[in-house]
Each structure stands twice: as C-alpha cells, then as structure tokens.
Amino acid sequence: MDTRELKQALEGFLAKLSKKEGAEPHPEPESPKLVLNGPAPDFTARTTHGEIELSKWAGGSWVVLFSHPADFTPVCTTEFIELARRHGEFQRRNVKLLGLSIDSVYSHIAWARSVKEKFDVEIPFPIIADLDQHVARLYGMLHEPSSATETVRAVFIIDPKRRVRAMIHYPLNVGRNMDEILRVIDALQMVDEQGLAAPANWRPGDAAIVPPPKTTEQAEGRLREKGIEVTDWYFSKKQPA
C-alpha cells in the first residue's frame, strides 16, 4: 500500500468512526462580520507595489479599499483612470487608495501598463492580486448571484483607527461615482472633527446638523440658543468651523 492509499484508508476509517460516534466535523472558521464602525480585518497580500500588510501600510491614513470585477474590462478601466486622475484629491484628505481583483499581479501590471500606453494615465496606487480570494471573502466582495469568480464593485472607507466607516456596493455593470466617494470621506472627517452630522447632499461649505438635545431642559435652551439656525428644538444647523 502506497502513501496515497494509506491516507485514503485512514480518512475513510476516521469518517466511519465520526459517523458511528455521532461526531460532527469541525466547521470552517467564519470570517468576522463586517459592520459599520466595526474593525476592518487585517491582511497581508501581494500587490503591484510588493507585499503589504494593511495595518502597517495604512499607518495613520484613511484607506479606500475597493474591488473591481476583472482587469482589461472597459468599465473598470474608466474607474481606474478617474481614480488615478483624482489621486491628489484623495492624498490631500490623507486617504490611501488600494484596489483589488481576483487576477494575478502579472495581469495587474500588464493592465496598468496598457492604461498608461493607451490613455496616458499612470496608476499610482497598489492593486491586490487576490487569486485565492482571501481578501475578497474576508470583506464580502463576492456576491454569488452576480458572479462566483468576480468581485462586485465594493468600496470600504476605513479610518486611521482601522474602523470600517462606510461600505458602498455597485453592480458589475455600473461604474462608481468618485464625487460621492470623496463627499462621504469629507462628511466623515467633518463629523469626526466637529461633532456634527451631515444632512442629505451635504458638501464642504454647507451647514451641518447639530445633534438634538437629550433632555427637556436642553430642548428649551436650544430654542433660544444663538449662533445656530434653529428650525425646532430637535432640528438645527450650524456652519462647521
């Protein structure tokens, strides 16, 4: 009996033993559930800029981790061109960009070189080569009703404390709105710095929501409070500093 046959016989014996004793096989460990304001799972991955560990690579920066279905696809190409052109806007906000797809690092490099050659745009941020789908599954980027082998257009905004502050998912055939991603980052940073809340369609320069009072006494005082625009005791705005 060779090694392979011995291994098969041993596996068969153990399976029968488990069945006889009513033992259940150990389940595969589940990935941590991603929730807003919860921890962003750490990982180590190969990228077009070399191997990175998310927590160390991010340092004290915000991170936009985003996935795309595949290299050499037209919608993804338009997104990467736009992200590259607006890379400075993300940098000014202390944000690092990190792309991902279930393609090899060689495919990523070839695609980035093609974008440079055909569109005269250089991709300045790293792209994760996730052939084993480790990061994609860790972050729930694979939605099987859409595809079992391609990641949907997921966006995760991660703050310097490595908390997931926003999650946005787009279908395979609709490109992302970069203005909206930047708007959400601006809103989150304003919220953290000012302790205010961002109303619908908020953009930098707009008034923001003052948190509602928590007691009857505070509600009465809010109606007389100066320096803010009071519509009612629970609804008031002020200009961020």
C-alpha positions in Angstrom: 0.0 0.0 0.0 1.5 3.3 -1.1 1.3 6.6 0.8 -1.8 7.9 -1.1 -3.7 4.7 -0.5 -2.8 4.7 3.2 -4.0 8.2 3.5 -7.3 7.4 1.8 -7.8 4.4 4.1 -7.1 6.4 7.2 -9.5 9.2 6.1 -12.2 6.5 5.5 -11.7 5.0 8.9 -11.9 8.4 10.6 -15.1 9.2 8.7 -16.7 6.0 9.8 -15.6 6.5 13.4 -17.1 10.0 13.4 -20.3 8.7 12.0 -20.5 5.9 14.5 -19.9 8.2 17.4 -22.3 10.8 16.1 -19.4 13.4 16.0 -19.9 16.4 13.8 -16.9 17.6 11.7 -15.4 20.8 12.8 -16.9 23.7 10.8 -14.7 26.0 8.9 -13.9 29.2 10.9 -16.2 32.1 9.8 -14.8 35.4 8.6 -15.6 38.2 11.0 -18.8 40.0 10.2 -18.2 43.5 8.7 -20.3 46.2 10.4 -20.2 49.9 10.3 -17.8 51.3 12.9 -16.5 47.8 13.5 -12.9 46.7 12.9 -11.5 46.4 9.4 -10.0 42.9 9.1 -6.2 43.0 8.7 -4.5 41.0 6.0 -1.2 40.5 4.1 -1.4 40.4 0.3 0.7 40.6 -2.8 0.2 43.8 -4.8 1.7 45.7 -7.7 3.8 47.6 -5.2 5.0 44.5 -3.4 3.7 42.6 -0.4 1.7 44.8 2.1 0.1 44.3 5.5 -3.0 46.5 5.6 -2.4 47.9 9.2 1.2 48.8 8.6 0.7 50.1 5.1 -2.1 52.3 6.1 -0.2 53.9 9.0 -2.1 56.9 10.2 -4.1 57.4 7.0 -7.6 56.8 5.9 -7.9 54.0 3.3 -10.3 53.4 0.5 -10.2 49.7 -0.3 -12.1 48.9 -3.5 -12.6 45.9 -5.7 -13.2 45.6 -9.4 -14.5 42.6 -11.3 -11.5 42.0 -13.6 -8.6 43.5 -15.4 -8.8 44.6 -19.0 -12.5 45.4 -18.7 -13.9 48.7 -20.0 -15.9 49.9 -17.0 -13.1 49.1 -14.6 -10.7 50.9 -16.9 -12.8 54.1 -16.7 -12.8 53.9 -12.9 -9.1 53.4 -12.6 -8.4 56.3 -15.0 -10.7 58.6 -12.9 -9.2 57.4 -9.6 -5.7 58.0 -11.0 -6.6 61.5 -12.2 -8.0 62.4 -8.8 -5.3 60.7 -6.7 -4.1 64.1 -5.5 -7.6 64.9 -4.1 -7.5 61.7 -2.0 -4.0 62.4 -0.8 -5.0 65.9 0.3 -7.6 64.2 2.5 -4.9 61.8 4.0 -6.5 58.9 2.1 -4.7 56.0 0.5 -6.2 54.0 -2.3 -6.0 50.2 -2.5 -7.5 48.2 -5.4 -8.3 44.5 -5.7 -9.5 41.9 -8.1 -9.2 38.2 -8.5 -6.4 38.4 -11.0 -2.7 37.8 -10.9 -0.1 40.5 -10.2 1.2 40.0 -13.7 -2.2 40.7 -15.1 -2.5 43.9 -13.0 0.9 45.1 -14.2 0.0 44.4 -17.8 -3.3 46.2 -17.5 -1.7 49.2 -15.7 0.9 49.5 -18.5 -1.9 49.3 -21.1 -3.8 52.1 -19.4 -0.6 54.2 -19.5 0.1 53.4 -23.1 -3.5 53.8 -24.4 -4.8 56.7 -22.2 -1.6 58.3 -21.0 -2.7 57.8 -17.3 -0.4 56.2 -14.8 -1.9 54.1 -12.0 -0.2 55.4 -8.8 -1.8 53.1 -6.2 -1.3 49.4 -5.5 -3.6 46.7 -6.7 -4.0 43.5 -4.7 -3.6 40.2 -6.6 -6.3 38.1 -4.8 -6.2 34.8 -6.8 -7.1 32.7 -3.7 -10.0 35.1 -2.9 -8.8 35.5 0.6 -9.3 39.3 0.9 -12.4 39.2 -1.3 -14.1 36.7 1.1 -12.8 38.4 4.2 -14.6 41.6 3.1 -17.6 40.0 1.4 -16.7 41.3 -2.1 -18.0 38.1 -3.8 -21.8 38.2 -4.4 -22.6 34.8 -6.0 -25.9 35.9 -7.6 -23.7 38.3 -9.6 -20.6 36.1 -10.1 -18.7 33.4 -8.2 -15.4 34.4 -9.8 -15.6 38.2 -10.0 -15.8 40.7 -7.2 -18.6 43.3 -7.3 -17.7 46.9 -7.2 -17.3 47.2 -3.4 -15.9 50.3 -1.6 -14.8 50.3 2.0 -13.8 53.5 3.7 -11.5 52.7 6.7 -10.4 55.4 9.2 -7.0 55.7 10.8 -8.2 53.7 13.8 -8.9 50.9 11.3 -12.7 51.0 11.6 -15.0 50.5 8.7 -16.8 53.8 8.4 -18.7 53.3 5.1 -19.5 50.4 2.8 -20.8 51.0 -0.8 -21.6 48.3 -3.3 -22.2 48.8 -7.0 -23.2 46.1 -9.6 -20.7 44.8 -12.1 -22.1 46.9 -15.0 -22.3 50.3 -13.3 -19.2 52.4 -12.6 -18.7 54.2 -9.3 -19.2 57.9 -8.7 -15.9 59.3 -7.5 -17.6 62.6 -6.4 -19.8 60.6 -4.0 -16.8 58.7 -2.5 -15.0 61.9 -1.9 -18.1 63.5 -0.5 -18.5 60.7 2.0 -14.9 61.0 3.1 -15.3 64.8 3.6 -18.5 64.2 5.6 -16.9 61.5 7.8 -13.9 63.7 8.5 -16.1 66.7 9.3 -18.2 64.5 11.7 -15.1 63.4 13.5 -13.6 66.9 13.8 -16.7 68.9 14.5 -19.1 66.5 16.3 -21.9 67.4 13.8 -23.9 65.3 11.4 -24.0 65.6 7.6 -27.5 66.2 6.1 -28.7 64.9 2.8 -26.5 66.1 -0.1 -24.0 67.7 2.3 -20.8 69.1 0.8 -18.0 71.1 2.3 -19.1 74.6 2.9 -22.7 73.6 3.7 -24.2 73.9 7.2 -24.3 70.7 9.2 -26.8 69.2 11.7 -26.3 69.9 15.4 -27.0 66.8 17.5 -30.5 67.0 19.1 -30.8 67.9 22.8 -31.2 64.9 25.1 -33.2 66.5 27.9 -36.3 68.7 28.2 -34.2 71.4 29.7 -31.7 71.3 26.8 -34.6 71.3 24.4 -35.9 74.6 25.9 -32.5 76.1 25.8 -31.9 75.1 22.1 -34.9 77.2 21.0 -33.1 80.3 22.5 -29.5 79.3 21.5 -27.6 81.8 19.4 -25.1 81.0 16.7 -27.1 78.2 15.1 -30.1 78.1 12.8 -33.0 76.6 14.8 -36.0 75.3 13.0 -37.3 73.4 16.0 -35.8 72.0 19.2 -34.7 68.8 17.5 -33.7 70.3 14.2 -30.9 72.9 14.0 -27.9 73.6 11.8 -24.6 75.4 12.1 -21.7 76.1 9.9 -18.7 73.8 10.6 -15.7 75.7 11.9 
